[in-house]
Amino acid sequence: MRSAEVRFEHCPESLLTPAQVIGSAIEAEFGARLLPWESAHRPVPLFVEWKAPPETTLFHALFTASPEIIP
């Protein structure tokens, strides 16, 4: 069984085109926009799942699987 895991590093070169295609489809379907890397990785003073300040980023807080544990 594979573990559900999100990686926060930059996308590998081999995945750039698929990521752009999927991203464009999401943007078109839902009217979403890309969250800039700098904004997504800004530290936030929240405890989210396995992260605690100062390691918690805005991305962790926005995309947590357990939002009820955000104080």
N, C-alpha and C positions, 0 to 999 in steps of 0.2 A: 504494500500500500504506500502511495506517495504522500508525503506531508505537504499540506497547503502552506506555501511560503512565498512571501513577496521579497524581492531583492530591490535595494534602493540604489544600486550602482548604475552607471551609465550603460545603455544598451550596447551589446556587442555588435560589431560591424555587420555580421551575418544576419542579425535580426532587425536592422534599421528599416529595410523596405517593408517587411511584414508589419512592424510596429507602426509605420507611417500609414499603411493601408487600413489597419484596424483603427488607428486614431482618427483618420479622416472619416471612416464610417460612423464612429461614435459621435464625432462632432456634427456630422450631417443629420444623423438620426435624432440626437438629443439637444442640439444647439450648444454643446459643451465647448470649452476652450482648453487648450493646454495650460497646465499650471507650470509657470516657470520654475526651473530647477532650483534657483536661489530661494524662491518663496517656499517651495515644498520642503526644503531642508532647513528652514529657519527654526531655531530652538523655541519650544513653547513650554511654559511652566505647568505641565500636566503629567499625571501618571496614567499611562496607557498600556494595558496588558503587561508585557515584560519590560517596558521602558520607563525610566524615571528621569526627571530633570537632572542634568542639562542635556541628556542624550535624546529626549523625546523631541521629535520634529513636528511641524504642522502636518506633514504627510501622514505620520503615525496617528495623529489625533483625528484627521479627517477620514481615514480609511481603516479604523479599528474594527475588528470583528465583534467587540464587546463594548459598545458605547456606554453601557450603564456603569462602567467602572471609571469613567472620566469624572473627576470631582467637579 
